[in-house]
Amino acid sequence: MSNAETASRFGFDAIGTHWQIETDEPLSQDLRRLILDRIERFDATYSRFRPDSLVSRIAAATDGGRFAFPDDSLALFGLYERLHAVTDGAVDPLVGRELELLGYDATYTLRPAPDAVRAAEHARGRPIWAADISRNGRRVITRRALVIDVGAVGKGYLVDLVSDQLRAAGHTDFVVDASGDLRHSGPRATRVGLEHPFDRRQVIGVAEVRDQALCASGVSSRSWGDGLHHVLDARTGVPVDQVVATWVVAQEAALADGLATALFFTEPQRLAESFDFTYVRVRSDGRAELSPDFPGELFTRP
């Protein structure tokens, strides 16, 4: 489905970003409500920015506890555990506290905590998913307050869930675009520009996506100071500085989203041992890497 042939567009804001769903036939009002309700329920579980979420309750449980996640957590946490293993711990959903200490907290203070506060936190031991979480299916056991952040995978996974809703309602020709995380279905590919890492008015290439997902990650999309941005190495709690932007094409948006983050820490050859994907990666010195089978091209240097 090309943009020119789109019969319907449904745009809205949710989970802190703008969404646009393009379909071959207009969405019914009931389906629109179901989509918004599904996103709301996901947010009510996983958002660390709202005090009523399950994740916020876990963060407030000083002595830990037992918590039941919805069924969608099975695939979400399962993918996180695979990414955690293949990146040697660099991708970890318990990176949330490190993001808070750098200022990317629930109230968006965007002011890093004093060095003494950060040192005291680290003296207690940086939390690690494999060591600090016990998971049996959708049930999670914690022993101390933990800040879960699913930002590396969650938006892509939610794009997949919305795509499933569209298919269940009979839509087979669509694009779900959540501001950088996109999933396409249909016989005609959609053409997507690869945004310049530091200038949103330019693109450095294009991708042709058909019946796949394309997800992007970049250090400039959420940055708030010199060297401060949302892509952290969970092993150190420090923002990455060797890679500035990635794009991944995979069958599902959750996987593309997670791998777009993993490429900041791990070489693509290592990731390819466990996952099927193609990619573009731009390093901080301006060098761009393109996998041979990436469905697109680069036409300028960033």
C-alpha positions in Angstrom: 0.0 0.0 0.0 1.5 3.3 -1.0 0.6 6.5 0.7 -1.2 7.7 -2.4 -3.4 4.7 -2.4 -4.3 4.9 1.3 -8.1 5.0 1.8 -8.0 5.8 5.5 -5.7 7.4 8.1 -6.3 7.2 11.8 -3.9 9.4 13.8 -3.7 9.9 17.5 -1.2 10.5 20.4 -0.4 7.7 22.8 2.4 6.5 25.1 4.2 9.9 24.5 4.3 9.7 20.8 2.2 10.2 17.6 0.7 7.2 15.9 -0.7 6.9 12.4 -2.6 3.8 11.1 -3.1 3.7 7.3 -5.5 1.1 6.0 -7.1 0.1 2.7 -10.6 0.5 4.2 -11.7 2.9 6.9 -11.6 1.6 10.4 -14.9 1.2 12.2 -15.5 3.3 15.3 -15.6 0.2 17.4 -12.2 -0.9 16.1 -10.7 2.5 16.8 -12.0 2.3 20.4 -10.5 -1.2 20.7 -7.1 -0.1 19.5 -7.0 2.9 21.9 -8.2 0.7 24.7 -5.5 -1.9 24.0 -2.8 0.8 24.0 -4.2 2.2 27.3 -4.1 -1.2 28.9 -0.5 -1.8 27.8 0.5 1.7 29.1 -1.3 1.0 32.5 0.9 -2.1 32.9 4.3 -1.0 31.6 4.6 2.8 31.8 7.1 4.0 34.4 5.8 7.6 33.8 2.4 7.0 35.4 1.9 6.4 39.1 -1.0 3.9 38.7 0.9 1.4 36.5 2.0 -2.0 37.5 5.6 -1.1 36.8 5.3 1.9 39.2 3.9 -0.4 41.9 7.0 -2.6 41.5 9.2 0.4 41.7 7.5 1.4 45.0 7.8 -2.0 46.6 10.8 -1.5 48.8 10.9 -5.0 50.1 9.8 -6.6 46.8 6.8 -8.7 46.2 4.9 -11.0 43.8 3.3 -9.4 40.8 1.1 -10.8 38.0 1.6 -9.4 34.5 -0.9 -9.9 31.7 -0.4 -12.6 29.1 1.4 -10.2 26.7 4.3 -10.2 29.1 5.3 -13.7 28.0 6.6 -12.8 24.6 7.8 -9.3 25.7 9.9 -10.6 28.6 10.9 -13.7 26.6 12.4 -11.5 23.9 14.1 -9.3 26.5 15.8 -12.3 28.0 17.1 -13.4 24.6 18.5 -9.9 24.0 19.9 -9.7 27.5 21.9 -12.9 26.8 23.1 -12.1 23.3 24.3 -8.6 24.3 26.0 -9.9 27.5 23.7 -7.8 29.6 23.8 -4.5 27.8 20.1 -4.7 27.0 18.3 -5.1 30.4 14.7 -3.9 31.3 16.1 -3.0 34.8 18.0 -0.1 33.3 15.1 2.1 34.4 16.7 3.3 37.6 19.8 4.4 35.7 17.7 6.4 33.4 16.0 8.1 36.4 19.4 8.9 38.0 20.4 10.7 34.7 17.2 12.8 34.8 14.9 10.8 32.5 12.5 10.1 35.3 8.7 10.0 35.7 8.4 13.8 36.0 11.0 14.5 33.2 13.2 16.6 35.5 16.1 16.1 32.9 18.5 16.9 35.7 21.0 14.2 36.7 21.1 13.2 40.3 24.1 14.4 42.3 27.2 12.3 42.1 26.9 11.3 45.7 23.4 9.9 45.1 24.4 7.9 42.1 27.5 6.6 44.0 25.3 5.5 46.9 22.9 3.7 44.5 25.7 1.9 42.7 27.2 0.9 46.1 24.1 -1.2 46.7 24.6 -3.0 43.5 23.3 -2.3 40.0 20.2 -4.5 39.4 20.4 -7.2 36.8 17.3 -8.9 35.3 18.9 -12.4 35.4 19.8 -12.0 39.1 17.1 -9.7 40.6 14.0 -11.0 38.9 12.4 -14.4 39.3 9.9 -15.1 36.5 7.5 -18.0 36.2 5.5 -17.3 33.1 3.7 -14.0 33.7 4.4 -14.0 37.4 7.3 -12.0 38.6 9.0 -12.0 42.1 11.2 -9.2 43.3 13.2 -8.8 46.5 13.6 -5.0 46.4 12.3 -2.0 44.5 13.1 -2.2 40.8 12.5 0.2 38.0 11.4 -1.7 34.9 11.8 0.1 31.6 10.6 -1.7 28.4 11.6 1.2 26.1 14.0 -1.0 24.0 11.2 -3.3 22.9 7.8 -2.1 24.2 6.8 0.3 21.5 7.6 -2.2 18.8 5.7 -4.9 20.6 2.7 -2.6 21.0 2.8 -2.0 17.2 2.6 -5.8 16.7 -0.4 -6.0 19.1 -2.2 -3.3 17.2 -1.3 -5.1 13.9 -2.9 -8.3 15.3 -6.0 -6.3 16.1 -6.2 -5.1 12.5 -5.8 -8.5 11.1 -8.4 -10.0 13.4 -10.8 -7.3 12.1 -10.2 -8.4 8.5 -7.7 -5.7 7.5 -4.8 -7.1 5.5 -3.4 -4.0 3.8 -2.1 -1.5 6.4 0.8 0.4 7.9 1.0 1.0 11.7 3.5 3.7 12.4 4.4 4.8 15.9 6.9 7.5 15.2 9.8 5.4 14.1 8.5 1.9 14.8 6.5 0.7 11.8 4.8 -2.5 10.6 3.5 -3.0 7.1 1.1 -5.5 5.6 0.0 -5.8 2.1 1.0 -6.5 -1.5 2.6 -3.1 -2.2 5.7 -2.0 -0.3 5.8 1.3 1.6 8.8 3.6 1.1 10.3 5.0 4.3 13.0 7.7 4.6 15.9 7.1 7.0 16.0 10.3 9.0 19.4 12.1 9.4 20.7 11.4 13.0 21.1 15.1 13.8 18.9 16.9 11.3 15.2 15.9 11.0 14.9 17.9 7.8 17.1 15.5 5.9 17.2 11.8 5.2 20.3 9.7 4.6 18.6 6.9 2.6 15.4 5.0 2.1 13.9 1.6 2.8 11.3 -0.4 1.0 9.3 -2.4 3.5 6.8 -5.1 2.5 5.1 -7.4 5.0 7.8 -6.6 7.6 8.6 -4.1 10.3 11.1 -1.3 10.3 12.2 0.3 13.6 14.7 3.1 14.2 16.7 4.2 17.3 18.8 7.3 17.7 20.6 9.1 20.5 19.2 12.5 19.4 15.5 11.5 19.7 15.5 11.8 23.5 18.6 13.8 24.6 18.7 16.5 27.3 22.3 17.5 27.8 25.9 17.0 26.7 26.3 13.2 26.3 22.9 12.6 28.0 20.4 10.5 26.1 18.1 7.5 26.6 20.3 4.7 25.1 22.3 3.3 28.0 24.5 0.3 28.4 22.8 -1.4 31.3 26.1 -2.9 32.4 27.6 0.6 33.1 24.6 2.9 33.3 26.4 5.2 30.8 24.9 6.5 27.6 26.6 5.0 24.5 28.9 7.2 22.4 30.1 5.1 19.5 26.9 4.7 17.6 24.3 7.4 17.0 21.5 5.8 15.0 20.3 2.4 13.8 17.5 1.0 11.6 16.4 -2.7 11.6 14.0 -4.6 9.3 12.6 -7.8 10.7 9.4 -9.8 10.5 8.0 -8.3 13.8 8.3 -4.8 15.2 9.2 -6.0 18.7 12.2 -7.8 17.3 13.2 -4.9 15.0 12.8 -2.5 18.0 15.0 -4.6 20.3 17.7 -5.2 17.7 17.8 -1.5 16.9 18.8 -1.0 20.5 21.1 -4.0 20.6 23.1 -2.7 17.7 24.4 0.1 19.8 26.3 -2.4 21.9 26.8 -5.6 19.9 28.2 -6.3 16.5 25.6 -7.4 13.9 27.4 -10.7 13.2 26.9 -11.7 16.8 23.2 -10.8 16.8 22.7 -12.6 13.4 23.6 -15.9 15.2 20.3 -15.7 17.0 18.0 -13.4 15.0 17.0 -12.9 11.3 17.2 -9.2 10.4 18.8 -6.5 8.2 20.1 -3.2 9.3 21.7 0.2 8.9 24.0 1.6 11.6 25.6 5.0 11.8 28.6 5.5 14.0 29.5 8.7 15.8 32.4 9.4 13.4 29.9 9.5 10.5 30.6 6.1 9.1 27.5 4.2 8.0 27.2 0.4 7.8 24.6 -1.3 5.6 23.8 -5.0 5.6 24.0 -6.4 2.0 20.4 -7.5 2.0 18.9 -4.4 3.5 15.8 -3.5 1.5 16.9 0.0 0.6 19.8 2.3 0.1 21.9 5.1 1.5 22.5 8.1 -0.7 24.4 10.5 1.5 26.8 10.5 4.3 25.4 11.8 7.7 
